[in-house]
């Protein structure tokens, strides 16, 4: 059986895909890490990594082994937590990943509340795009993922948090709402590829993935896209909860409707492992979000997929 140190090295190599980066992550030299992984392979009797590929790939044996090693690592963490709790030295650590178009309003709303709810927990929060977020959850870089669903999975605990409408940010528009057909005559300011709100915007507004205009800009955050609308006209899409942070611009947010009278919306969910030593802390965060934002899905709201 591999040692706990070898287990750490193997999983670090899986997550980084590079011997040099894995060694840096584990604070050892690259020859030391390479030697220990080779020794582990000799003990197991099978090669874990295909070293002649770039990027590094797992062998068939490696693909079967890694989920088991992650389970073992989780159990070892639980044992360490238990001993620290009995010794009175334990401090929780919770790693939360959030997609940018939720983090832009959720963190300013909730960060201080989470600190009060979890006074003995080290809380680490990082933004990821949806695909990156799911990968980070898979590789245990994060414990809790907050994103726009739905995500069809039996692998993780799937908790609905709330739903929110998506509205248009548009200037010089007198009506309280704008139709999808009317948006076709306006320039759309889009997030960069990989952001689920971009995908949802393109689906609902029937936009082509490649704009034919000879001028364009793909933004990394919603605030910059709103600035582009202010300076150059056109429109962008904004989550309903985010528009609250711009009270002076409230008249520029318009409800969107399609021919069926439906408005676009999205479902915000949380994902976590079914078994987790820090579930109590995660549950406090989940409950706080449900209480803060929870509203019934409107009858005329079409919940959009993030894909």
C-alpha positions as CSV (number, residue, x, y, z in Angstrom):
1,X,0.0,0.0,0.0
2,X,1.2,3.5,-0.7
3,X,2.2,5.8,2.1
4,X,0.2,8.9,3.0
5,X,3.0,11.0,1.6
6,X,3.0,9.1,-1.6
7,X,-0.8,9.5,-1.8
8,X,-0.4,13.3,-1.4
9,X,2.2,13.4,-4.2
10,X,0.1,11.3,-6.6
11,X,-3.0,13.5,-6.1
12,X,-0.9,16.7,-6.4
13,X,0.4,15.4,-9.8
14,X,-3.2,14.6,-10.9
15,X,-4.4,18.1,-10.0
16,X,-1.4,20.0,-11.5
17,X,-0.6,17.8,-14.5
18,X,3.1,18.6,-14.1
19,X,5.9,17.1,-12.0
20,X,7.4,20.5,-11.4
21,X,4.1,22.2,-10.3
22,X,3.2,19.2,-8.1
23,X,6.7,19.3,-6.5
24,X,6.2,23.0,-5.8
25,X,2.8,22.4,-4.4
26,X,4.1,19.8,-2.0
27,X,7.3,21.8,-1.1
28,X,9.7,19.1,-2.2
29,X,12.2,18.8,-5.1
30,X,11.0,17.3,-8.4
31,X,13.4,14.3,-8.1
32,X,12.1,13.5,-4.7
33,X,8.5,13.6,-5.9
34,X,9.3,11.5,-9.0
35,X,11.1,8.9,-7.0
36,X,8.3,8.5,-4.5
37,X,5.7,8.2,-7.2
38,X,7.8,5.6,-9.0
39,X,8.2,3.7,-5.7
40,X,4.4,3.8,-5.2
41,X,3.9,2.3,-8.7
42,X,6.4,-0.4,-7.9
43,X,4.6,-1.2,-4.6
44,X,1.2,-1.4,-6.4
45,X,2.6,-3.3,-9.4
46,X,1.0,-1.0,-12.0
47,X,2.0,2.3,-13.6
48,X,-0.3,5.2,-12.7
49,X,0.9,7.9,-15.1
50,X,1.7,7.8,-18.8
51,X,4.9,9.8,-18.8
52,X,5.3,9.9,-22.6
53,X,2.3,12.1,-23.2
54,X,1.9,15.8,-23.0
55,X,0.0,16.9,-21.0
56,X,0.4,14.0,-18.5
57,X,-2.3,11.4,-18.6
58,X,-3.4,8.6,-16.3
59,X,-3.2,5.0,-17.3
60,X,-6.3,2.8,-17.2
61,X,-5.2,1.6,-13.7
62,X,-4.6,5.2,-12.7
63,X,-8.1,6.2,-13.6
64,X,-9.5,3.5,-11.4
65,X,-7.1,4.2,-8.6
66,X,-7.5,8.0,-8.2
67,X,-11.1,8.0,-6.9
68,X,-10.1,5.5,-4.3
69,X,-7.1,7.5,-3.2
70,X,-9.3,10.6,-2.9
71,X,-11.7,8.6,-0.6
72,X,-8.7,7.5,1.5
73,X,-7.5,11.1,1.7
74,X,-11.0,12.3,2.8
75,X,-11.0,9.6,5.6
76,X,-7.5,10.6,6.7
77,X,-8.6,14.2,6.9
78,X,-11.6,13.1,9.0
79,X,-9.3,11.2,11.4
80,X,-7.1,14.2,11.7
81,X,-10.0,16.5,12.4
82,X,-11.3,14.1,15.1
83,X,-8.0,14.1,16.9
84,X,-7.6,17.9,16.8
85,X,-11.2,18.3,18.1
86,X,-10.4,16.1,21.1
87,X,-7.1,17.9,21.6
88,X,-8.9,21.3,21.5
89,X,-6.7,22.6,18.6
90,X,-9.1,22.1,15.7
91,X,-10.1,25.0,13.5
92,X,-12.4,24.4,10.5
93,X,-11.4,25.1,7.0
94,X,-14.0,25.6,4.3
95,X,-13.2,26.3,0.6
96,X,-16.0,27.8,-1.4
97,X,-16.1,28.3,-5.2
98,X,-18.5,30.7,-6.7
99,X,-19.2,31.7,-10.4
100,X,-18.4,35.4,-11.0
101,X,-21.9,36.5,-11.9
102,X,-23.1,35.3,-8.5
103,X,-20.1,36.3,-6.5
104,X,-20.4,39.9,-7.8
105,X,-23.4,40.5,-5.4
106,X,-23.4,37.5,-3.1
107,X,-20.0,38.3,-1.4
108,X,-20.8,41.9,-0.5
109,X,-24.2,40.8,0.8
110,X,-23.1,37.7,2.8
111,X,-19.4,37.8,3.6
112,X,-19.7,39.5,7.0
113,X,-22.7,37.3,7.9
114,X,-20.7,34.2,7.1
115,X,-17.9,35.4,9.4
116,X,-20.4,35.8,12.2
117,X,-21.9,32.4,11.5
118,X,-18.6,30.6,11.3
119,X,-16.3,32.4,13.9
120,X,-13.9,29.4,14.2
121,X,-13.7,28.5,10.5
122,X,-11.0,29.5,8.0
123,X,-13.1,30.5,5.0
124,X,-11.5,30.6,1.6
125,X,-13.5,31.8,-1.3
126,X,-12.5,31.8,-5.0
127,X,-14.2,32.6,-8.3
128,X,-14.4,30.0,-11.0
129,X,-16.3,29.7,-14.3
130,X,-18.7,26.8,-14.3
131,X,-16.6,24.2,-16.0
132,X,-13.6,25.1,-13.8
133,X,-15.9,25.0,-10.7
134,X,-17.1,21.5,-11.4
135,X,-13.5,20.3,-12.0
136,X,-12.4,22.0,-8.8
137,X,-15.1,20.1,-6.9
138,X,-14.1,16.9,-8.6
139,X,-10.5,17.3,-7.6
140,X,-11.4,18.4,-4.1
141,X,-9.8,21.9,-4.5
142,X,-13.1,23.2,-3.1
143,X,-15.6,21.8,-0.7
144,X,-18.7,23.8,-1.7
145,X,-19.7,25.1,-5.2
146,X,-22.2,27.8,-5.8
147,X,-23.3,28.1,-9.4
148,X,-26.2,28.4,-11.9
149,X,-27.9,25.1,-12.5
150,X,-29.3,22.8,-13.2
151,X,-26.6,20.2,-12.9
152,X,-27.8,16.6,-13.5
153,X,-25.7,14.5,-11.1
154,X,-25.9,11.8,-8.5
155,X,-22.3,12.3,-7.7
156,X,-22.7,15.3,-5.5
157,X,-25.3,16.7,-3.1
158,X,-27.4,19.1,-5.1
159,X,-29.2,21.9,-3.1
160,X,-31.5,24.5,-4.7
161,X,-30.8,27.9,-3.2
162,X,-33.0,30.4,-5.1
163,X,-34.0,31.5,-8.6
164,X,-33.5,35.0,-10.1
165,X,-34.7,36.8,-13.2
166,X,-32.2,38.0,-15.8
167,X,-32.8,41.6,-16.9
168,X,-31.5,43.8,-19.7
169,X,-29.3,46.8,-18.9
170,X,-30.2,49.3,-21.6
171,X,-30.2,53.1,-21.8
172,X,-32.7,55.4,-23.6
173,X,-35.5,52.9,-23.5
174,X,-38.8,54.3,-22.3
175,X,-40.8,51.1,-21.8
176,X,-40.5,49.0,-18.6
177,X,-39.7,45.9,-20.7
178,X,-38.0,45.0,-23.9
179,X,-38.8,42.1,-26.2
180,X,-36.4,39.6,-27.6
181,X,-37.2,40.8,-31.1
182,X,-36.4,44.4,-30.2
183,X,-33.1,43.4,-28.8
184,X,-32.1,42.0,-32.2
185,X,-31.6,45.6,-33.4
186,X,-29.2,46.5,-30.5
187,X,-25.6,45.5,-30.0
188,X,-25.1,42.9,-27.3
189,X,-22.2,43.2,-24.9
190,X,-21.2,39.7,-23.9
191,X,-19.1,38.1,-21.2
192,X,-16.1,36.1,-22.3
193,X,-16.6,32.5,-23.4
194,X,-16.9,30.1,-20.5
195,X,-19.3,32.3,-18.5
196,X,-22.7,30.6,-18.2
197,X,-24.5,33.9,-18.3
198,X,-23.1,34.5,-21.8
199,X,-24.5,31.1,-22.9
200,X,-27.9,31.8,-21.4
201,X,-28.0,35.2,-23.0
202,X,-27.2,33.8,-26.4
203,X,-29.8,31.1,-26.2
204,X,-32.7,33.2,-25.0
205,X,-31.9,36.2,-27.3
206,X,-31.1,33.9,-30.3
207,X,-27.6,35.4,-30.8
208,X,-25.0,33.8,-33.0
209,X,-21.8,32.7,-31.3
210,X,-19.8,34.9,-33.6
211,X,-20.8,38.5,-34.0
212,X,-20.6,39.8,-37.6
213,X,-19.9,43.4,-36.5
214,X,-16.4,44.7,-37.1
215,X,-16.3,46.2,-33.6
216,X,-16.8,44.2,-30.4
217,X,-15.7,43.5,-26.9
218,X,-16.0,40.5,-24.7
219,X,-15.9,41.5,-21.0
220,X,-14.7,39.7,-18.0
221,X,-17.1,41.3,-15.5
222,X,-20.6,42.7,-15.6
223,X,-19.6,46.2,-14.3
224,X,-17.3,46.7,-17.4
225,X,-20.1,45.6,-19.7
226,X,-22.5,48.1,-18.2
227,X,-19.8,50.8,-18.7
228,X,-19.6,49.8,-22.4
229,X,-23.4,50.1,-22.7
230,X,-23.2,53.6,-21.1
231,X,-20.5,54.7,-23.5
232,X,-21.5,52.9,-26.7
233,X,-25.2,52.1,-26.4
234,X,-26.5,48.5,-26.9
235,X,-27.4,46.3,-24.0
236,X,-26.1,43.5,-21.7
237,X,-27.8,41.1,-19.4
238,X,-27.6,41.4,-15.6
239,X,-28.8,39.0,-12.8
240,X,-31.7,40.5,-10.9
241,X,-29.9,40.4,-7.6
242,X,-26.9,42.4,-9.0
243,X,-29.1,45.3,-10.2
244,X,-29.8,46.1,-6.6
245,X,-26.3,47.3,-6.2
246,X,-26.9,50.1,-8.7
247,X,-29.9,52.1,-7.2
248,X,-29.0,55.2,-9.3
249,X,-29.3,53.3,-12.5
250,X,-32.5,51.4,-11.6
251,X,-34.4,52.9,-14.6
252,X,-31.9,51.4,-17.0
253,X,-32.8,47.8,-16.1
254,X,-35.6,46.4,-18.2
255,X,-37.6,43.2,-18.0
256,X,-37.1,40.9,-21.1
257,X,-39.9,39.0,-22.6
258,X,-40.1,36.6,-25.6
259,X,-43.0,36.0,-27.9
260,X,-44.6,33.6,-25.3
261,X,-44.5,36.3,-22.7
262,X,-41.7,34.5,-20.7
263,X,-38.7,36.2,-19.1
264,X,-35.3,34.5,-18.7
265,X,-34.2,33.3,-15.3
266,X,-31.7,31.0,-13.7
267,X,-31.6,28.7,-10.8
268,X,-28.8,29.1,-8.3
269,X,-27.7,25.9,-6.6
270,X,-25.0,24.5,-4.3
271,X,-23.0,21.3,-4.8
272,X,-21.0,19.4,-2.3
273,X,-19.8,15.9,-1.6
274,X,-22.3,13.7,0.1
275,X,-19.9,12.9,2.9
276,X,-17.9,15.8,4.2
277,X,-16.4,16.5,7.7
278,X,-17.4,20.2,7.5
279,X,-21.0,19.8,6.4
280,X,-22.3,21.7,9.4
281,X,-20.4,24.8,8.3
282,X,-21.6,24.4,4.7
283,X,-25.2,24.0,5.8
284,X,-25.0,27.4,7.7
285,X,-23.9,29.1,4.5
286,X,-26.6,27.4,2.4
287,X,-29.4,28.3,4.9
288,X,-28.2,31.9,5.0
289,X,-28.5,32.1,1.2
290,X,-31.9,30.5,1.1
291,X,-33.2,32.9,3.7
292,X,-31.7,36.0,2.0
293,X,-32.6,35.3,-1.6
294,X,-35.3,32.6,-1.7
295,X,-38.3,33.5,-3.9
296,X,-40.8,31.3,-5.7
297,X,-40.1,30.7,-9.4
298,X,-42.4,33.0,-11.3
299,X,-45.0,31.4,-13.5
300,X,-43.7,33.3,-16.5
301,X,-40.0,32.7,-15.9
302,X,-38.1,30.4,-18.2
303,X,-35.2,28.8,-16.3
304,X,-32.2,28.6,-18.6
305,X,-29.5,26.0,-18.7
306,X,-25.9,27.0,-18.2
307,X,-24.7,24.9,-21.0
